[in-house]
Amino acid sequence: MDKNKQRKLERKGWKVGSASEFLSLSPEERAYIEVKLALSEKLRKKRMTKKLTQAQLAKLINSSQSRVAKMEAGDASVSLDLLVRSLLALGTSKHNLAQMISYS
């Protein structure tokens, strides 16, 4: 956020902080969310690189297009297990998967 805008908001009584602070997330919860969002983004990029639609990926992993959309959006209802299995189905190696997690 622009520092000038932040100062104006604070002068008017607003508290400025991160989503993590607002939600009172522990470091572990924050790390979990970061990993999940990183995998969601990698899934979308990998699908697009392979020139697959969400429906085609859904068929490949025996799921639905709406579920793939939720996976790519980082929806809270999507498990890490499903994200990992989907990335593996798209040809992601275990080594690349470990890199994705370590850089998040």
C-alpha positions, 0 to 999 in steps of 0.5 A, a space after each residue: 500500500 502507498 505510504 501516503 494512503 496508509 498515513 491518511 487511513 491511520 489518521 482517520 482511525 483505521 488500522 492498517 495491517 496484513 491479512 495474517 494479522 487481521 485473522 490472527 494466523 499462527 506462523 504454521 497457518 500462514 505457511 500452510 496457506 502460502 503452500 496451498 496458494 502456491 500449488 494452486 497457481 502452479 496447477 493453473 500455469 501447468 494446465 495452461 502450458 499443456 493447453 488443457 481446459 479446466 474440463 479436460 483436466 477434470 476428466 484426467 483426474 476424475 473430477 469436475 470442471 467446477 472443482 478444478 476452478 476451485 483448486 486453481 482459485 485456492 478455495 479452502 474446500 480443496 485439499 492439498 492431497 487433491 492439488 498434489 495428485 492433480 499436479 502429478 497427473 499433469 506430469 509434475 515430477 516429485 522433485 519439481 513438486 518439492 521445489 514448488 513447496 519449498 519456494 512458497 
